[in-house]
Amino acid sequence: MLTVPDGKRGAYTVNIGPLGSCKVSLAITSGGAPGDADIVENAVPVALESGPLARGGIVLDAGAKIYVKCDTANMAAAQVWFVEEAA
């Protein structure tokens, strides 16, 4: 979903809005594909009536990656808001 650019660091907020019923996972890595230790939220049920899943205050350095996964295609939309600065 997002890779922190070289020479940058920042604070990030991830918002996952359900478009239907599904389960979503959020992972943060230092650059590689996410493993079990990188999962921040795992298979969290979301639905229109429950509202979005939001996680903020995520401080990351250059090269870090944010991954969002949904168990059902086209059932969630994800956005990342951030403030970045030179590292």
N, C-alpha and C positions, 0 to 999 in steps of 0.2 A: 504494500500500500504506500509506504513512504520510506525513503532512505535519507538520513541526515547527510547533507553535502559535506565534502571535504572542507576543512578549515572552519566549520561551524559547530555550534552546540546550541541547545535550546530547551524550552519547556513546551510540552505537547499535550493536547487534549484530543481524545478519540471519542467520537459520537457515532453510535451504530443505531440507525433508525429502522425498525421493522417495517416491512412492506406486506407482511403476512406472518404466519406462525413458523418459527424456525429456531434453531439453536446456533449460537455464534460463539466463536473462540477468538481470543486476542493474544498475540505473542509478541515479545520484544526480544530481538537478538543483537548480538554484536557484529552481525554481518552475514552469517551463514543462514541456512535453512533452519527453521525453528525445531527444537527438540523438546522433550518433556519439561526440562528445567526452565525453558523460556516462556512457558504458557502463563499468562497473567489471569485470564478468564477462560474456562474450559466448558464448552457445550452449555452455555447459559441460555435458557429458554427466553425468547422474546416474542411479543405479539403486538398487534396494533393497539389493543386495549391496555397493554402494560407500559407503553411509552419506550423511549430510547434507552440504551445502555450507554452510559458515558463514564469515561475514566480520564481524569485530569492530573496535572502535576507530574507528568512523566518527563523526567529530565534525562536527556540523551546527548551523547557526544557524536562526533563525525563518524560515519560508517554504520551507525546503529540503524536497525530496520524495524518497522512496525508491520505486523502481519494481521489481517483479519480474515477469518474463514467462516462461511455459513454452510450448514449441512444441507440446505435446499437452495438450488439456483434461483437467483432473482427475488429472494425474499427479504433482503436487507440491503440498506445503503449505508456506506461508511464515509465519514468526513474526518479530517484532521485539521485542527486549528493549532497555531504555534507562534511562538516568538523565538527568533533565532538571533544569535550574535556571533561575532568572530571568536574562535576558540583560543 
